[in-house]
Amino acid sequence: MEILKISRGVYMQICNTLGKNPPECGGVLGARENDQITEFYFDETGKSSSTGYAPDVVAINNMLVNDWMPNGILMVGIVHSHANQNKIPSCMDVEYGIRILRALDTVDEFYIPIVTVAEQDVQITGYVILRDKKNGFSCKQIECVIIG
């Protein structure tokens, strides 16, 4: 079973950004060669509405090219928040993740965790999109563990 491993530092950054802003905001998850998420970029210029989050692709791509890639950090996911304790990614969330995974040749899986907040308690529900050479792509819920 796949497990989404997030460093305590990244979890705290998510709590202090996505956990304190209105729902439907997000950011990018990064990792080095290991399988633990150690980097987070809050997409403060992304577009948020009551019905969705649209990443600021130009700002994210600039950050990836100028900061993460030169330092060996891979983009391995996009995290965003949902309202009303909705912990399930929408069809659009999954389709967007698949489009990104198609464009990436560096990873065979792409995380799309969902953040929900209830009475200041930030919860992350893990989801992963897997590249399957036989059947295309699949999305499934996975365990999310905070490390450290």
C-alpha positions in Angstrom: 0.0 0.0 0.0 1.3 3.4 -0.9 1.7 5.9 1.9 1.8 9.7 1.6 4.7 10.7 3.9 4.8 14.4 4.8 7.5 16.0 6.9 6.3 17.8 10.1 7.6 21.0 8.6 5.6 20.7 5.5 2.5 19.8 7.5 2.9 22.9 9.6 3.3 25.1 6.5 0.1 23.6 5.1 -1.7 24.2 8.5 -0.5 27.9 8.5 -1.5 28.5 4.9 -4.3 26.3 3.6 -5.6 25.7 7.1 -6.0 29.5 7.7 -7.3 30.6 4.3 -10.8 30.1 2.8 -11.3 26.7 1.1 -10.1 26.1 -2.5 -6.6 27.4 -2.1 -3.5 25.2 -2.7 0.1 24.7 -3.3 2.7 22.3 -4.7 4.4 19.4 -2.9 8.0 18.5 -3.5 10.5 15.7 -2.7 14.0 14.7 -3.4 14.9 11.1 -4.4 13.3 9.6 -1.3 9.6 9.2 -0.9 8.9 11.8 1.8 7.4 15.2 1.0 9.9 17.7 2.3 8.9 20.8 0.3 5.8 23.0 0.0 5.2 26.0 -2.1 2.0 27.9 -1.2 0.4 29.2 -4.3 -0.7 32.6 -2.9 -1.4 34.0 -6.4 -3.6 31.0 -7.5 -7.3 31.7 -8.1 -9.7 30.5 -5.5 -13.5 30.5 -5.7 -16.3 28.7 -3.9 -16.2 26.1 -6.6 -12.5 25.5 -7.2 -8.8 26.2 -7.1 -6.9 27.2 -10.2 -3.1 27.2 -9.7 -1.0 30.1 -10.9 0.9 28.0 -13.5 3.3 30.7 -14.4 4.4 31.4 -10.8 4.7 27.7 -10.1 6.7 26.9 -13.2 9.0 29.8 -12.4 9.5 28.5 -8.9 10.2 25.0 -10.2 12.7 26.1 -12.8 14.5 28.7 -10.6 14.4 27.0 -7.2 13.4 23.4 -6.9 14.9 21.8 -10.1 18.4 23.3 -9.6 18.3 21.8 -6.0 17.2 18.4 -7.1 13.6 18.8 -5.8 10.8 17.1 -7.9 7.2 18.3 -8.0 5.3 15.2 -6.8 1.9 16.6 -6.0 -0.6 19.5 -5.7 -2.5 19.9 -2.4 -5.6 22.0 -2.0 -8.4 22.5 0.5 -12.1 21.7 0.2 -15.1 23.1 2.0 -17.7 21.3 4.1 -15.4 18.5 5.1 -15.5 17.1 1.6 -12.4 14.9 1.6 -12.8 13.4 -1.9 -11.1 14.9 -5.0 -13.5 16.1 -7.6 -13.4 14.7 -11.2 -11.7 17.9 -12.2 -9.1 17.4 -9.4 -8.3 14.0 -10.8 -8.3 15.1 -14.4 -5.9 17.9 -13.6 -3.6 15.6 -11.8 -3.6 13.2 -14.7 -2.7 16.0 -17.1 0.3 16.9 -14.9 1.4 13.3 -14.6 1.2 12.9 -18.4 3.5 15.9 -18.8 6.0 14.7 -16.1 8.6 12.2 -17.1 10.3 12.2 -13.6 7.6 10.4 -11.6 5.1 7.5 -12.0 2.8 8.8 -9.3 1.3 12.2 -8.5 -0.2 13.1 -5.1 -3.4 15.1 -4.9 -4.2 15.2 -1.2 -7.2 17.1 0.1 -7.1 19.4 3.1 -10.2 20.0 5.3 -10.5 22.1 8.4 -13.0 21.6 11.3 -12.7 23.8 14.3 -9.1 24.6 13.6 -8.2 20.9 13.2 -6.4 20.5 9.8 -6.7 17.1 8.2 -5.0 15.8 5.1 -6.6 13.0 3.2 -4.1 11.3 0.9 -4.8 10.5 -2.8 -2.4 9.3 -5.5 -2.7 9.1 -9.2 -0.7 6.2 -10.6 0.6 5.8 -14.1 -0.3 2.3 -15.3 1.3 1.3 -18.6 -1.5 -1.2 -19.2 -4.6 0.7 -18.2 -3.5 4.4 -18.3 -4.1 6.1 -14.9 -5.8 5.3 -11.7 -6.6 7.3 -8.6 -6.9 5.9 -5.1 -7.1 7.0 -1.5 -3.9 6.3 0.5 -2.8 6.7 4.1 -1.2 10.0 5.0 1.5 10.0 7.7 3.2 13.0 9.3 6.9 12.3 9.8 9.0 13.9 12.6 
